[in-house]
Amino acid sequence: MDTVIALQTAFITGVFAITSSREHAVERHQALQEVKKLRVEIARLKAAATKEKQIARQVELNTEIKRLERDETQSLRLLRTEKA
């Protein structure tokens, strides 16, 4: 299972690394799932913002997109860090 998570993580981060502990593998798996979920939501909101005619609603959607992108960046950091 750890190897599969490492491979899936490598597709996103570009680095294949097997974790040294079970706890870290669980954390990476959760971060991986979070990144996937956030990317789907960001894509959905970008599509909605493109179609939206009202400027106020576009601003609201773009603000939400930026928040989700910050969350994605934070989750990506978890995927890239290796705990001893």
N, C-alpha and C positions, 0 to 999 in steps of 0.2 A: 504494500500500500504506500509506503514512504517513497518508493521509487516512482510510482505513478504521480504522486503529488509533486515530486521534484521535477518530473518531466512537464507537467502542466504549468508549473511555476516557471520553468525555463522558457516555455513558449511566450510568456508575458515579459519576463525580465531579461531573457537572453543568457542566463547563467544556470547551468545544471549543477545542483548541489544537494546531496542527500543530508538530511538533518542528523544531528548527533544524539538527539533525545526524542522520546515519544511526545513529550509536552510541546516541544518546538514544532514537531510535525503537525500536531493538532492545531496549534496557533497558525501555522502556514496554511493549512487546509481552510480554516475559517477565513483568513485574509484573502485567499484565492477565491472562495465563494463570494466574499464581499466585493471584490474587484469585478467579478463577472456580473453581479447584480447591479453594481453602480454603472458599469458601462452600458448595460441594456437601458437603464433608466435615463442616463445622459443622452443616449441616441434618441429615445422617445421624446424627451423634452426639446432637443434640438429640432426635431421634425415638427413638433407642435409650435415652437417659436417661429420657425420659417413660415408656417401657414397662417400664423396669427396676424390679424390686421390692426388690432389696437396696440398702440405704442406702450401704454401702461402695462398691459398683459405681457408684451414682449420683454419688457424690463423685468417684470416679476419672474418670468420663465428663465431669463438669462442669469438672474441672481441665484436662482435655485440650481441652475447648471454649474455655476462657479462654485457653489457650496459643495455639490456632489463631486466636482473635480478635485477639490481640496481633500475630501474624504478618500477619494480614489488614490491620490498621491500618498496619503498617510498609510493606506493599506498596502500600497506598493512598497513603501519603506519596510514594512513588516516582512514582506516576501523576500526582500533583498538582504536583510540582516541575518547573520548566522549566529546563533547562541552556542556558547561552548558547553 
